[in-house]
Amino acid sequence: MSQAVEVQNPTAGAVSSVKGMKKNGKQWHDNKTAFRPRANQTSWDKRTLERKALAANKAKEKELKEEKEAERQRRVDAIRTKRAAKEERERFAKMEEKMHKRRVERLKRREKRNKMLKS
């Protein structure tokens, strides 16, 4: 019942990756490497390009926000002018109930002249 068990030696590349047992017994952790603080630094040219790209991005966002705000402001102004015109029509309608129609028309013309002079 004795069978010859053939044991093959692992290749040289596999042996070099194994460096023996760790002293603390935590073989599942990676081996530490030397501390190199400048390892992750980028070149000056690369940083300036990134800054330019970021500045362009911010400028575009600002432009889009300003356009959006201008559109919103335009709608608000349109609503305000509509409301003012409606109030004025209602006011003149009340005046027409009390006064003669021609007199109300004269007052409208006079108010328009005064508005033109003030502005």
C-alpha positions as CSV (number, residue, x, y, z in Angstrom):
1,M,0.0,0.0,0.0
2,S,2.8,2.3,-0.2
3,Q,2.4,4.7,-3.1
4,A,5.1,7.0,-4.2
5,V,3.9,10.6,-3.6
6,E,5.6,12.9,-6.0
7,V,6.0,16.4,-4.5
8,Q,6.9,19.1,-7.0
9,N,8.8,22.1,-6.0
10,P,7.0,25.4,-6.6
11,T,8.3,27.8,-9.2
12,A,10.9,30.4,-8.2
13,G,8.4,33.3,-8.7
14,A,5.9,31.8,-6.2
15,V,8.6,31.3,-3.6
16,S,9.9,34.8,-3.7
17,S,6.4,36.2,-2.9
18,V,6.3,34.2,0.3
19,K,8.6,35.8,2.9
20,G,8.0,33.6,5.9
21,M,5.6,34.0,8.8
22,K,4.8,37.4,10.1
23,K,5.9,38.0,13.7
24,N,2.5,39.3,14.8
25,G,0.7,36.3,13.2
26,K,-1.6,38.3,11.0
27,Q,-0.7,36.8,7.6
28,W,-3.9,38.2,6.0
29,H,-2.5,41.8,6.2
30,D,-0.4,43.2,3.4
31,N,3.3,43.9,4.0
32,K,4.1,47.5,4.8
33,T,6.0,49.5,2.4
34,A,8.4,52.4,3.0
35,F,6.7,55.8,3.7
36,R,7.1,58.1,0.8
37,P,5.2,61.3,1.3
38,R,5.9,62.7,-2.2
39,A,4.7,59.5,-4.0
40,N,1.1,60.8,-4.7
41,Q,2.0,64.3,-5.8
42,T,1.2,65.5,-9.2
43,S,3.2,67.8,-11.4
44,W,2.7,71.5,-11.5
45,D,1.4,71.5,-15.1
46,K,-1.2,68.8,-14.2
47,R,-2.4,70.8,-11.2
48,T,-2.7,74.0,-13.2
49,L,-4.7,72.2,-15.9
50,E,-7.0,70.8,-13.2
51,R,-7.5,74.2,-11.7
52,K,-8.3,75.7,-15.1
53,A,-10.8,73.0,-15.8
54,L,-12.4,73.5,-12.4
55,A,-12.6,77.3,-12.9
56,A,-14.2,76.8,-16.3
57,N,-16.7,74.4,-14.8
58,K,-17.6,76.9,-12.0
59,A,-17.9,79.7,-14.5
60,K,-20.3,77.7,-16.7
61,E,-22.4,76.7,-13.6
62,K,-22.5,80.4,-12.5
63,E,-23.6,81.4,-16.0
64,L,-26.4,78.8,-16.0
65,K,-27.6,79.9,-12.6
66,E,-27.6,83.6,-13.7
67,E,-29.7,82.7,-16.8
68,K,-32.1,80.7,-14.6
69,E,-32.4,83.6,-12.1
70,A,-32.9,86.1,-14.9
71,E,-35.7,84.0,-16.4
72,R,-37.4,83.6,-13.0
73,Q,-37.1,87.4,-12.4
74,R,-38.6,88.1,-15.9
75,R,-41.6,85.9,-15.0
76,V,-42.0,87.6,-11.6
77,D,-41.9,91.1,-13.2
78,A,-44.5,90.0,-15.8
79,I,-46.8,88.8,-13.0
80,R,-46.3,92.1,-11.1
81,T,-47.1,94.2,-14.2
82,K,-50.2,92.1,-14.9
83,R,-51.4,92.5,-11.3
84,A,-50.8,96.3,-11.4
85,A,-52.7,96.6,-14.7
86,K,-55.6,94.6,-13.2
87,E,-55.8,96.8,-10.1
88,E,-55.8,99.9,-12.2
89,R,-58.6,98.5,-14.4
90,E,-60.6,97.7,-11.3
91,R,-60.0,101.1,-9.9
92,F,-61.2,102.9,-13.0
93,A,-64.2,100.5,-13.2
94,K,-65.2,101.6,-9.7
95,M,-64.7,105.3,-10.7
96,E,-66.9,104.8,-13.7
97,E,-69.8,103.5,-11.5
98,K,-69.7,106.8,-9.5
99,M,-68.7,109.3,-12.3
100,H,-69.4,109.9,-15.9
101,K,-67.5,107.8,-18.4
102,R,-65.9,110.7,-20.3
103,R,-64.6,112.3,-17.1
104,V,-62.9,108.9,-16.1
105,E,-61.3,108.8,-19.6
106,R,-60.0,112.4,-19.0
107,L,-58.5,111.3,-15.7
108,K,-56.8,108.3,-17.3
109,R,-55.2,110.5,-19.9
110,R,-54.1,113.0,-17.2
111,E,-52.6,110.2,-15.1
112,K,-50.7,108.8,-18.1
113,R,-49.2,112.3,-18.7
114,N,-48.2,112.5,-15.0
115,K,-46.6,109.0,-15.2
116,M,-44.6,110.0,-18.3
117,L,-43.4,113.2,-16.5
118,K,-42.3,111.4,-13.4
119,S,-40.4,108.7,-15.2
